[in-house]
């Protein structure tokens, strides 16, 4: 008997950018190229966007907030 198993979770690949202005620049660049991305998300200490690649890995661009 064969049992179904869930696929292994794909890793996230976080990359940092210097600040929110740089994050906004990247979102504009991705949008101009037609790349699918998440909206900018706010964690309280940083803001980030996720960009999935064809293999299902979520690349993340993070900008720390100045007060953190």
N, C-alpha and C positions, 0 to 999 in steps of 0.2 A: 504494500500500500504506500502511495506517495502522498506526502502532506505538503501543502503550500506554505511557503515561508515569505515573510515580507522582505522586500529588497533592502539591502544595506543602505543606511542613510548616506547621502552625499555630503561631503564636507563643505564648509564655508571657507572662503579665502578672503580674509580681511586685509585691506590695504588702507593706509592712512594718507590723508591729504592735509595740508597745513591749516586750513580754516574753512569756514562756511563759503567764502567767496570762491575758493578753489573747488569745493564740492558743487557749487552752482555752475561753475565753468564746465566741470565734467558732465553734469546733467544736460546742459545745453549741447555739448559736443555729442553725447550719446543720442540725444533726441535728433540732432541734425543728421546723424548716420542711420536713424531708424532702428536703433538698438532698443529692445525691450528692457525696461527697468522698473523698479518699484518707485513709488513716490518717496520723497525725502521723509525719513522717520526720525522722531525725536525720542531719545531714551532718557532725557533729563541731563545727562552728562556729556552727550555727544549726539550728532546727527549722522545718518547714513542712508545710502541707497544700495539696493541689491540688484545685481545684473546676472541673470542665469546664463550659463553657457550651454552649448549643445549636449554636453555630457551630464547636465543636471547639477553642476557645481555652481553654487551661488557666490559670485565675486561680490565683495562689499567694499564700498568706499566710505571711510569714516573720517569725520572732522570733529575733534574734541571741542567742547565749548570753552571759551576763554577762562571762565571762572573755575574750571576743573583741571 
